[in-house]
Amino acid sequence: MPDSDNTSVRLDVWLWAVRLFKTRNLSAEACRNGRVQCNGQRLEKPGRRVRVGDVLSVEQGPLVRTLKVRAVLDRRVGAKLVEDYCEDLTPEEAYTKAAEIRRREKEGEVVRESGTGRPTKRERRELENVLNPDEKKEALFRTWMQRSKKP
């Protein structure tokens, strides 16, 4: 049985134990990359202690999950028991928005974040190569053929 009589546990261990990440290393990496906030403060140290009542925000791709710590634990629990240790405060709109973004990416639609501005010349060329690789090769071939026909 998980040890829940402790008052605090490492952040990376707790995130792994409640099945937000598949491995503890991935949870520690998310902390170090600044994708985890505790009570509104961005955390970069996976060793920070988590206590009951803390509110965590975890970026997982396009989804930002908000969780309230109900109990601390240092061992991974089954999926059915996760709700005993954390309360999901993430709004339903966030789940639907993330599902829509994932669906678009799966279909191959290019999704640019709002506020990122116009693509640079390099980004535009990379997009063209990804979206129309055959057309690009065809255009290069036609240009080469036209140049080779000239006397």
Beta strands, then each sheet from edge to edge (+ up, - down):
strand 1: 8-10
strand 2: 36-38
strand 3: 41-43
strand 4: 49-51
strand 5: 55-60
strand 6: 63-69
strand 7: 86-88
sheet 1: 1+ 4-
sheet 2: 3+ 2- 5+ 6- 7+
end
